[in-house]
């Protein structure tokens, strides 16, 4: 509900949210520490990788024609 109504998100797009806040990005250096504590908030770099998103889009188009 917070993500749908929060004025803090006005004008923002493409952010991940959790616990009524914008999720912080996890640095590649901090990924191992983040994985050791699964309760820690954060978005891993692969989730916002534009090249991976483009590949996923191409595969999706091929599979759905």
C-alpha positions as CSV (number, residue, x, y, z in Angstrom):
1,X,0.0,0.0,0.0
2,X,2.8,2.4,0.8
3,X,4.3,2.1,-2.6
4,X,1.0,3.0,-4.2
5,X,0.3,6.0,-2.1
6,X,3.6,7.5,-0.8
7,X,4.4,11.1,-2.0
8,X,8.1,10.2,-1.6
9,X,7.8,8.1,-4.8
10,X,6.3,10.9,-6.9
11,X,8.3,11.2,-10.1
12,X,10.4,8.2,-9.3
13,X,10.2,5.1,-11.4
14,X,12.0,1.8,-11.4
15,X,12.7,1.6,-7.7
16,X,12.4,-1.4,-5.4
17,X,10.5,-0.9,-2.2
18,X,10.4,-2.9,1.1
19,X,9.4,-2.1,4.6
20,X,7.7,1.1,3.6
21,X,10.9,2.6,2.2
22,X,13.0,2.6,-1.0
23,X,15.3,-0.4,-0.9
24,X,19.0,0.5,-0.9
25,X,21.3,-0.9,-3.5
26,X,23.7,-3.6,-2.4
27,X,27.2,-3.0,-3.7
28,X,29.0,-5.9,-5.4
29,X,31.5,-5.8,-2.6
30,X,28.7,-6.1,0.0
31,X,26.8,-8.9,-1.7
32,X,28.4,-11.8,0.3
33,X,27.7,-10.0,3.6
34,X,24.1,-9.3,2.4
35,X,23.6,-12.9,1.5
36,X,24.8,-14.0,5.0
37,X,21.9,-11.9,6.5
38,X,18.8,-12.6,4.5
39,X,16.7,-10.3,6.7
40,X,18.8,-7.2,5.6
41,X,17.0,-4.9,3.1
42,X,18.5,-4.3,-0.3
43,X,18.5,-4.8,-4.0
44,X,21.3,-6.9,-5.6
45,X,23.0,-5.4,-8.7
46,X,21.7,-8.1,-11.1
47,X,18.1,-6.9,-10.4
48,X,18.8,-3.6,-12.1
49,X,21.2,-4.7,-14.8
50,X,20.1,-3.1,-18.1
51,X,21.8,-5.7,-20.2
52,X,20.1,-8.6,-18.3
53,X,16.8,-6.8,-18.7
54,X,17.3,-6.5,-22.5
55,X,18.1,-10.2,-22.8
56,X,15.0,-11.1,-20.8
57,X,12.9,-8.9,-23.0
58,X,14.3,-10.6,-26.2
59,X,13.7,-14.1,-24.8
60,X,10.2,-13.1,-23.7
61,X,9.4,-11.8,-27.1
62,X,10.7,-15.0,-28.8
63,X,8.7,-17.2,-26.5
64,X,5.5,-15.3,-26.8
65,X,5.8,-14.3,-30.5
